[in-house]
Amino acid sequence: MLRYALRRIGGLIPTLLVIVTVSFCIVRLAPGGPFDQEQTLTPAVRANLDHLYGLDQPLATQYAHYLGGLLHGDFGPSLSQRDFTVTELIAQGLPVSVTVGLLAILLALVIGIPAGMVAAIWRNQGADHGLTLFAALAVALPSFVTGPLFALVFGLALHWLPVAGWERGAPRYLVLPVLTLALPVAAYLARLTRASLLEVLGSPWIRSARARGLGGTRVLWRHALRPALLPAVSYLGPALAYVVTGSLVVETVFGLPGTGRYLVQGAIDRDYPLVMGMIVVYGTLLLVFNLIADLLYGWLDPRVRHE
């Protein structure tokens, strides 16, 4: 297991370097510049700004300087919000985004896996049909539809939860955003768990365990559940990608001070360091979470480690 983990960890740095390189080239070669919207700037002042931020240097030189800053943990200054560095902006919004994302994944796991198990155990019964309908609706409705719908019902109609905004230390502001992000992931997990558990329960070794007189509960928990969770664990990587990208919409809908607004506004303003900083942070988080999913998959299925 240790060798398997070291191999997976060793692949993180080259993958992150590829992400940084491709993103740097795409961001810098896109039409427009960070000071194009400031129409009052004279050519001399704009040239001085380009020289100050190193934008007049060759692309390869800019890339080398950026990599040097990354090695020291420096994302550079923000070109649009000049009173802050990119590191300061990320430090302000990242705790909110990470909290919402992790809570959404945990809630999806708590809801999705047990729901899939219930649907598989009571196949073709009322619980199975109800969960199947719920999963279909949750997958079909995007977050920019379910978010305002939840705000309309639980905020404006029932007055149970705040519609938008943020207050540190007040969990009620996180309920609707977390629920909006978690529902589609929970639906996918429920469908994957149901299908996988039904396949495992029909396997020869499960029939052999039942033929030896083992009870249904013992067969489920000790023999069937572990291999049945493999597809759900494999889905954790795409699920985390969905939560990261979906949080951009959810943070806007519910007015959360997360990092999603910085990525969107930075792309609009051509704030190169801010956009690159967000890409590096999001890319690192996705790689780390995918690593955790790979290690969990290797723990559940020893054949992966031996291969």
Secondary structure as GFF3:
##gff-version 3
##sequence-region A 1 307
A	DSSP	alpha_helix	2	10	.	.	.	ID=ss1
A	DSSP	alpha_helix	12	29	.	.	.	ID=ss2
A	DSSP	alpha_helix	43	52	.	.	.	ID=ss3
A	DSSP	alpha_helix	59	71	.	.	.	ID=ss4
A	DSSP	alpha_helix	86	121	.	.	.	ID=ss5
A	DSSP	alpha_helix	126	140	.	.	.	ID=ss6
A	DSSP	alpha_helix	143	150	.	.	.	ID=ss7
A	DSSP	pi_helix	151	157	.	.	.	ID=ss8
A	DSSP	alpha_helix	172	201	.	.	.	ID=ss9
A	DSSP	alpha_helix	204	211	.	.	.	ID=ss10
A	DSSP	alpha_helix	216	219	.	.	.	ID=ss11
A	DSSP	pi_helix	220	224	.	.	.	ID=ss12
A	DSSP	alpha_helix	225	228	.	.	.	ID=ss13
A	DSSP	alpha_helix	230	253	.	.	.	ID=ss14
A	DSSP	alpha_helix	260	269	.	.	.	ID=ss15
A	DSSP	alpha_helix	272	300	.	.	.	ID=ss16
A	DSSP	alpha_helix	302	306	.	.	.	ID=ss17
###
